[in-house]
């Protein structure tokens, strides 16, 4: 069991690798993945991050037959699974969940914590925590209500039912389903496009959206204005204006 970090130009890919157990993740591997997320978040050469699983699954959640860490549950979650979600959502660059197969339990939580979610046709999401007598974790009770609303979130979290990829799109959990024959190329194209966007502006948009739930309208308007003021000093803003005036496509550099 491992988590691999690879880079292709400005796109970094974090791959959960435990295909014999549908990419179930144990406590040490969760900490390793959290470290990888922190590394790419701090690397200015990375402008988009893809999270995926090896083989025919995204992640089947915590490996209950694996190394549970042996320590305090709260501490293990905070250093591992919770740190993954926290760092993905706070990262000021776009994140993509490439979902080649089932995303279950903590795996579903990690996928839905990414900014863009692309499942292959025929797969599913399942927050099955209560199926084994556990409460939802890995940010499920924070992310899901914001995506689908309180009543739908309660239904999914309490019943633990499977959500097919097409339904996930309709509910707002995923962006679009992708045919298996096009899956690799479509997700690669999406990631490459996101990596070409103005990274500072993308980070500001992400930060403003995710924090808007805790702010009043007046506070949100103020934060938007502060972000705009800072971005007007960026090289990408200058390039965007120059490209607009020259009627050409901008070439953003992420600074």
C-alpha positions as CSV (number, residue, x, y, z in Angstrom):
1,X,0.0,0.0,0.0
2,X,1.4,3.4,-1.0
3,X,0.5,6.8,-2.3
4,X,2.5,7.9,-5.4
5,X,3.2,11.5,-6.3
6,X,4.1,12.2,-9.9
7,X,4.4,15.4,-11.9
8,X,3.8,16.2,-15.6
9,X,4.7,19.8,-16.3
10,X,2.4,21.9,-14.1
11,X,0.0,19.0,-13.2
12,X,0.8,16.9,-10.1
13,X,-1.0,13.5,-9.7
14,X,-1.5,11.8,-6.3
15,X,-2.4,8.1,-6.8
16,X,-3.7,5.8,-4.0
17,X,-2.1,2.4,-4.8
18,X,-3.7,-0.6,-3.1
19,X,-5.6,-2.1,-6.1
20,X,-6.0,-5.6,-4.4
21,X,-8.2,-3.9,-1.8
22,X,-9.8,-1.3,-4.1
23,X,-7.3,1.3,-2.9
24,X,-8.4,1.1,0.8
25,X,-6.1,3.3,2.8
26,X,-4.6,2.7,6.2
27,X,-3.5,5.2,8.8
28,X,0.2,5.5,7.8
29,X,-0.7,5.8,4.2
30,X,-3.3,8.5,4.9
31,X,-0.5,10.5,6.7
32,X,1.7,9.9,3.6
33,X,-1.0,11.2,1.3
34,X,-1.6,14.2,3.6
35,X,2.1,15.0,3.3
36,X,2.0,14.7,-0.5
37,X,-1.0,17.2,-0.6
38,X,1.0,19.6,1.6
39,X,4.0,19.3,-0.7
40,X,2.1,20.1,-3.9
41,X,0.2,22.9,-2.2
42,X,3.5,24.6,-1.4
43,X,5.1,23.9,-4.8
44,X,4.6,27.0,-7.1
45,X,5.5,24.9,-10.2
46,X,2.4,22.9,-9.6
47,X,-0.8,24.6,-10.9
48,X,-3.3,21.7,-10.8
49,X,-3.5,18.6,-8.7
50,X,-5.2,15.4,-9.7
51,X,-6.2,12.8,-7.1
52,X,-7.0,9.3,-8.2
53,X,-6.7,5.6,-7.5
54,X,-4.8,2.8,-9.2
55,X,-6.8,0.3,-11.3
56,X,-10.6,0.1,-11.2
57,X,-11.4,2.0,-8.0
58,X,-10.8,5.4,-6.6
59,X,-10.7,4.5,-2.9
60,X,-12.8,2.2,-0.8
61,X,-12.1,4.1,2.4
62,X,-10.2,3.2,5.6
63,X,-8.6,-0.2,5.4
64,X,-10.2,-1.8,8.5
65,X,-7.9,-4.8,8.1
66,X,-4.8,-2.7,7.8
67,X,-2.7,-0.6,10.2
68,X,-5.2,1.6,12.1
69,X,-2.3,3.6,13.7
70,X,-2.7,2.2,17.2
71,X,-3.1,5.6,18.7
72,X,-5.9,8.0,19.7
73,X,-8.6,8.0,17.0
74,X,-8.9,11.8,17.0
75,X,-5.2,12.3,16.6
76,X,-5.0,9.7,13.8
77,X,-7.8,11.3,11.8
78,X,-6.4,14.8,12.3
79,X,-3.0,13.8,11.0
80,X,-4.3,11.6,8.2
81,X,-7.7,11.6,6.5
82,X,-8.8,14.9,7.9
83,X,-5.5,16.5,7.0
84,X,-6.0,15.3,3.4
85,X,-9.4,17.0,3.1
86,X,-8.4,20.1,4.9
87,X,-5.3,20.6,2.7
88,X,-7.2,19.9,-0.5
89,X,-9.9,22.5,0.2
90,X,-7.5,25.1,1.5
91,X,-5.0,24.7,-1.4
92,X,-5.1,27.8,-3.6
93,X,-4.9,25.8,-6.8
94,X,-7.5,23.7,-8.5
95,X,-7.9,20.0,-7.5
96,X,-9.4,17.3,-9.6
97,X,-10.8,13.9,-8.5
98,X,-10.3,11.4,-11.2
99,X,-12.7,8.6,-10.2
100,X,-12.0,5.4,-12.2
101,X,-14.2,3.3,-10.0
102,X,-16.0,3.2,-6.7
103,X,-15.4,5.9,-4.1
104,X,-16.6,4.7,-0.8
105,X,-16.5,6.0,2.8
106,X,-13.5,8.2,3.3
107,X,-12.8,7.7,-0.4
108,X,-16.1,9.4,-1.3
109,X,-15.3,12.2,1.1
110,X,-11.8,12.8,-0.4
111,X,-13.2,12.8,-3.9
112,X,-16.0,15.2,-3.1
113,X,-13.6,17.5,-1.3
114,X,-11.8,18.2,-4.7
115,X,-12.9,21.2,-6.7
116,X,-13.7,19.2,-9.8
117,X,-15.0,15.6,-9.8
118,X,-15.0,13.4,-12.9
119,X,-16.2,9.8,-12.4
120,X,-16.1,7.2,-15.2
121,X,-19.5,6.0,-16.4
122,X,-21.0,3.2,-14.4
123,X,-19.2,3.8,-11.1
124,X,-20.7,5.0,-7.8
125,X,-20.1,7.0,-4.6
126,X,-21.1,5.7,-1.2
127,X,-20.8,7.2,2.3
128,X,-21.3,3.9,4.0
129,X,-20.1,4.8,7.5
130,X,-23.3,4.0,9.3
131,X,-23.4,0.6,7.5
132,X,-20.7,-0.5,10.0
133,X,-21.9,1.5,12.9
134,X,-19.7,4.6,12.5
135,X,-20.4,8.3,12.2
136,X,-19.4,10.0,8.9
137,X,-15.9,11.5,8.9
138,X,-13.2,12.8,6.6
139,X,-15.2,16.0,6.2
140,X,-18.4,14.3,4.9
141,X,-20.7,16.3,7.2
142,X,-19.1,19.6,6.1
143,X,-18.8,19.0,2.3
144,X,-22.0,17.1,1.5
145,X,-24.6,19.6,2.9
146,X,-22.9,22.3,0.9
147,X,-23.1,20.3,-2.3
148,X,-26.5,18.7,-2.0
149,X,-28.4,20.4,0.9
150,X,-29.1,19.2,4.4
151,X,-31.9,16.8,3.6
152,X,-30.1,15.0,0.8
153,X,-26.9,14.9,2.8
154,X,-28.7,13.3,5.8
155,X,-30.3,10.7,3.4
156,X,-26.9,9.8,1.9
157,X,-25.1,9.7,5.2
158,X,-27.7,7.9,7.3
159,X,-28.8,5.3,4.7
160,X,-25.4,4.8,3.3
161,X,-26.9,4.1,-0.1
162,X,-25.0,4.1,-3.3
163,X,-25.1,7.1,-5.6
164,X,-24.5,6.2,-9.3
165,X,-22.2,8.5,-11.2
166,X,-25.1,10.1,-13.2
167,X,-27.1,10.8,-10.1
168,X,-23.9,12.3,-8.5
169,X,-23.8,14.8,-11.3
170,X,-27.5,15.6,-10.9
171,X,-27.0,16.2,-7.2
172,X,-23.9,18.4,-7.6
173,X,-21.4,15.9,-6.2
174,X,-19.7,15.4,-9.6
175,X,-19.2,17.6,-12.6
176,X,-19.8,15.1,-15.4
177,X,-19.5,11.4,-16.1
178,X,-17.0,10.4,-18.7
179,X,-17.2,7.3,-20.9
180,X,-14.5,4.7,-20.1
181,X,-13.1,5.0,-23.6
182,X,-12.4,8.7,-23.2
183,X,-11.7,8.8,-19.5
184,X,-8.0,9.2,-19.5
185,X,-7.9,11.8,-22.3
186,X,-10.8,13.8,-21.0
187,X,-9.5,14.1,-17.4
188,X,-6.0,14.9,-18.7
189,X,-7.4,17.7,-20.9
190,X,-9.4,19.1,-18.0
191,X,-6.3,19.1,-15.8
192,X,-4.2,20.7,-18.4
193,X,-6.8,23.4,-19.0
194,X,-7.0,24.2,-15.3
195,X,-3.2,24.4,-15.0
196,X,-3.2,27.1,-17.7
197,X,-5.7,29.3,-15.8
198,X,-4.4,32.3,-13.8
199,X,-3.4,30.4,-10.6
200,X,-3.6,33.4,-8.2
201,X,-7.1,34.3,-9.5
202,X,-8.2,30.6,-9.2
203,X,-6.9,30.5,-5.7
204,X,-8.8,33.6,-4.8
205,X,-12.0,32.3,-6.3
206,X,-11.7,29.0,-4.5
207,X,-11.0,30.8,-1.1
208,X,-13.9,33.2,-1.5
209,X,-16.4,30.5,-2.4
210,X,-15.4,28.1,0.3
211,X,-15.4,30.7,3.0
212,X,-18.6,32.5,1.9
213,X,-20.7,30.2,4.1
214,X,-19.2,31.6,7.2
215,X,-19.5,35.3,6.1
216,X,-22.3,37.8,5.8
217,X,-22.9,39.4,2.4
218,X,-21.1,42.6,3.5
219,X,-18.1,40.6,4.6
220,X,-18.0,38.7,1.4
221,X,-18.2,41.8,-0.7
222,X,-15.3,43.3,1.3
223,X,-13.2,40.1,0.8
224,X,-13.9,40.1,-2.9
225,X,-12.7,43.7,-3.1
226,X,-9.5,42.9,-1.2
227,X,-8.8,40.0,-3.5
228,X,-9.4,42.2,-6.5
229,X,-7.0,44.8,-5.2
230,X,-4.3,42.3,-4.7
231,X,-4.8,40.5,-8.1
232,X,-4.6,43.8,-10.0
233,X,-0.9,43.8,-9.1
234,X,-0.3,40.4,-10.6
235,X,1.5,39.5,-13.8
236,X,-1.4,37.4,-14.9
237,X,-3.8,40.4,-14.7
238,X,-1.5,42.4,-16.9
239,X,-1.3,39.5,-19.4
240,X,-5.0,39.1,-19.3
241,X,-5.6,42.8,-20.2
242,X,-2.9,42.7,-22.8
243,X,-4.4,39.6,-24.4
244,X,-7.9,41.1,-24.4
245,X,-6.7,44.3,-26.1
246,X,-4.7,42.4,-28.7
247,X,-7.6,40.0,-29.3
248,X,-5.5,36.9,-28.5
249,X,-5.5,34.0,-26.0
250,X,-3.7,34.9,-22.7
251,X,-0.7,32.9,-21.7
252,X,-0.9,32.9,-17.9
253,X,2.1,32.0,-15.8
254,X,0.5,31.7,-12.4
255,X,2.0,34.8,-10.8
